Amino acid sequence: MIVAKGIHKSFDKLHVLKGIDLEVKKAEVVSIVGTSGAGKTTLLHILGTLDRADQGSIEINNTPIHTLRDRELSRFRNSNIGFVFQFHYLLPEFTAIENVCMPGFIAKTPAATVRKKAGELLELLGLKDRLSHKPSELSGGEQQRVAVARALINDPSVVFADEPSGNLDSVNARELHKLFFHLRDTLSQTFVIATHNEELALMADRKITMRDGLIIE
């Protein structure tokens, strides 16, 4: 599903990624680990089209995303990629189901279709009684599950998660980790997860370790 070759990225004189080669299969959960500054988040942002590499090529579902112009890249991102971050970034003035619907509305999918899918996802994630609750009325674990539903609303090819459980207590973190694998098993969902959580890293189908901008194992 993902083929990245020769990825380099620098910020001013700091060479952050120094030639990354990586492949990810469909329905695979891949964890990326390494100390702070190893380049995990930078790699995740480039694979997820939030930033561009200085050098190298990336294909997602046979689409060479490194060749796309900004507007084409935005459309591709909305339709093919989901994101889950350490902080849920839910819009506080909207309910859970409204937050989940947002990417679908941006994609111009019919509103009724989006709301139906959002309700189904929230029910799948154990939140069917929380649809009309705003983020301030939800626990941290519930907020992050809403963020996961939002990431899934457009049926993405892959979900990129950056320290998804970093802001959760151990119980909610464990539940979130189980959820990723449940979604892999039920929806054949692909995940690429940058994490410091060793338990999550070891649960993954494959663990990739980075050091100083390179994959070392």
VMD Tcl script that draws the C-alpha trace (Angstrom):
set ca {
  {0.00 0.00 0.00}
  {2.84 2.41 0.84}
  {6.24 2.43 -0.86}
  {8.71 5.14 0.19}
  {12.20 5.30 -1.27}
  {15.16 7.53 -0.47}
  {13.29 10.02 1.72}
  {15.42 12.96 2.84}
  {14.29 16.01 4.80}
  {16.23 18.93 6.26}
  {15.18 21.94 8.28}
  {17.76 24.67 7.69}
  {21.07 22.90 8.33}
  {19.55 20.05 10.35}
  {19.36 16.86 8.27}
  {16.41 15.08 9.92}
  {15.73 12.19 7.52}
  {18.75 10.71 5.81}
  {17.43 8.28 3.22}
  {14.40 6.33 4.44}
  {13.12 3.27 2.55}
  {9.85 1.81 3.82}
  {7.02 -0.42 2.63}
  {3.68 -1.00 4.38}
  {1.13 -3.62 3.37}
  {-2.65 -3.33 3.45}
  {-4.24 -4.23 6.82}
  {-0.84 -4.04 8.51}
  {-0.23 -2.25 11.80}
  {3.29 -0.82 11.79}
  {4.82 0.94 14.78}
  {7.70 3.39 14.48}
  {9.80 3.84 17.60}
  {12.91 5.77 18.55}
  {14.08 8.46 20.91}
  {12.87 12.03 20.58}
  {14.60 13.64 17.62}
  {15.00 10.35 15.73}
  {12.72 11.63 12.95}
  {9.52 9.65 13.64}
  {7.08 12.56 13.46}
  {8.81 14.10 10.44}
  {8.57 10.79 8.60}
  {4.91 10.39 9.58}
  {4.06 13.89 8.35}
  {5.79 13.28 5.01}
  {4.13 9.89 4.49}
  {0.82 11.51 5.44}
  {1.32 14.36 2.93}
  {1.33 17.04 5.64}
  {4.87 17.95 4.56}
  {6.99 17.29 1.49}
  {10.30 15.48 1.34}
  {13.33 17.28 -0.08}
  {14.25 14.14 -1.98}
  {12.76 10.71 -2.64}
  {9.51 9.15 -3.82}
  {6.32 7.99 -2.12}
  {3.49 5.92 -3.55}
  {0.23 5.25 -1.71}
  {-2.09 2.79 -3.45}
  {0.02 3.19 -6.61}
  {-0.42 6.99 -6.62}
  {2.94 8.82 -6.73}
  {2.03 11.49 -4.20}
  {5.40 13.25 -4.50}
  {4.34 14.37 -7.99}
  {0.98 15.87 -6.98}
  {0.41 19.61 -6.85}
  {-0.87 21.17 -3.63}
  {-4.57 21.12 -4.55}
  {-4.37 17.55 -5.88}
  {-2.50 16.55 -2.74}
  {-5.22 18.06 -0.51}
  {-7.91 16.09 -2.33}
  {-5.88 12.90 -2.12}
  {-5.26 13.44 1.62}
  {-8.95 14.00 2.36}
  {-10.00 10.87 0.48}
  {-7.22 8.44 1.32}
  {-5.56 9.36 4.61}
  {-6.75 9.58 8.20}
  {-4.89 11.11 11.14}
  {-4.93 10.56 14.89}
  {-2.69 12.81 16.99}
  {-1.65 12.87 20.64}
  {-4.20 15.64 21.23}
  {-7.61 14.96 19.74}
  {-8.07 18.43 18.16}
  {-11.86 18.17 18.31}
  {-13.80 21.37 17.66}
  {-15.22 22.32 21.08}
  {-18.39 23.96 19.80}
  {-19.53 20.85 17.89}
  {-20.92 17.53 19.11}
  {-19.15 14.21 18.74}
  {-21.07 13.26 15.60}
  {-20.57 16.72 14.08}
  {-16.82 16.48 14.64}
  {-16.72 13.07 12.98}
  {-18.71 14.36 10.00}
  {-16.37 17.25 9.17}
  {-13.98 15.45 6.76}
  {-16.96 13.91 4.98}
  {-18.55 17.31 4.48}
  {-15.23 18.65 3.18}
  {-15.20 15.78 0.68}
  {-18.69 16.92 -0.43}
  {-20.23 13.54 0.36}
  {-24.03 13.87 0.78}
  {-24.78 15.01 4.34}
  {-27.22 12.19 5.07}
  {-24.65 9.60 3.98}
  {-21.95 11.19 6.14}
  {-24.16 11.39 9.25}
  {-25.22 7.75 8.85}
  {-21.60 6.60 8.51}
  {-20.54 8.78 11.48}
  {-23.23 7.24 13.67}
  {-22.19 3.74 12.65}
  {-18.52 4.44 13.42}
  {-19.29 5.96 16.81}
  {-21.45 2.94 17.64}
  {-18.65 0.61 16.52}
  {-16.30 2.49 18.87}
  {-18.71 2.20 21.82}
  {-20.00 5.78 21.72}
  {-23.58 5.37 20.46}
  {-24.90 7.12 23.60}
  {-22.50 10.06 23.25}
  {-23.35 11.33 19.76}
  {-24.77 14.65 20.93}
  {-22.15 15.32 23.59}
  {-19.57 18.04 23.07}
  {-15.87 17.32 23.73}
  {-15.99 18.96 27.18}
  {-18.64 16.41 28.16}
  {-16.49 13.43 27.16}
  {-13.63 11.70 28.94}
  {-10.13 11.75 27.47}
  {-10.53 8.22 26.15}
  {-13.90 9.05 24.60}
  {-12.50 12.16 22.95}
  {-9.69 10.13 21.38}
  {-12.18 7.53 20.11}
  {-14.17 10.35 18.48}
  {-10.90 11.43 16.84}
  {-10.40 7.86 15.57}
  {-13.94 7.85 14.12}
  {-13.21 11.17 12.41}
  {-10.04 9.66 10.90}
  {-12.10 6.77 9.48}
  {-15.09 8.69 8.09}
  {-13.82 8.83 4.49}
  {-12.72 5.17 4.40}
  {-9.01 6.04 4.24}
  {-6.45 3.67 2.80}
  {-4.23 4.28 5.82}
  {-4.43 5.98 9.21}
  {-1.31 7.69 10.53}
  {-1.19 8.04 14.31}
  {1.37 10.21 16.11}
  {1.68 9.31 19.81}
  {-2.08 8.53 19.86}
  {-2.10 7.35 23.49}
  {0.48 9.83 24.78}
  {-2.15 11.97 26.48}
  {-4.14 9.09 28.00}
  {-3.91 7.20 31.29}
  {-2.81 3.57 31.14}
  {-6.34 2.12 31.09}
  {-7.57 4.34 28.24}
  {-4.28 3.88 26.39}
  {-4.70 0.10 26.50}
  {-8.28 0.36 25.27}
  {-7.18 2.59 22.37}
  {-4.45 0.14 21.42}
  {-6.95 -2.73 21.37}
  {-9.23 -0.59 19.22}
  {-6.59 -0.20 16.51}
  {-6.28 -3.97 16.16}
  {-10.04 -4.46 16.27}
  {-10.30 -2.04 13.34}
  {-7.51 -3.87 11.54}
  {-9.37 -7.15 11.97}
  {-12.92 -5.89 11.19}
  {-12.24 -3.21 8.55}
  {-8.83 -4.35 7.19}
  {-7.62 -0.91 8.25}
  {-3.93 -0.07 7.83}
  {-2.17 1.87 10.61}
  {1.27 3.48 10.81}
  {1.87 4.57 14.40}
  {4.73 6.63 15.82}
  {4.90 5.91 19.54}
  {7.01 5.87 22.67}
  {4.64 3.30 24.19}
  {6.54 0.03 24.19}
  {3.40 -2.04 24.80}
  {1.74 -0.65 21.67}
  {4.96 -0.97 19.67}
  {5.26 -4.65 20.52}
  {1.60 -5.33 19.71}
  {2.12 -4.15 16.12}
  {2.55 -6.54 13.23}
  {5.95 -4.96 12.65}
  {8.11 -2.61 14.74}
  {10.46 -0.19 12.98}
  {13.18 1.49 15.00}
  {14.64 4.86 13.96}
  {17.80 6.54 15.12}
  {19.32 9.79 13.87}
  {17.10 9.97 10.80}
  {17.62 6.37 9.67}
  {15.78 3.08 10.08}
  {18.12 0.81 12.00}
  {15.87 -2.29 12.33}
}
mol new
graphics top color blue
foreach p $ca { graphics top sphere $p radius 0.5 }
foreach p [lrange $ca 0 end-1] q [lrange $ca 1 end] { graphics top cylinder $p $q radius 0.2 }
display resetview
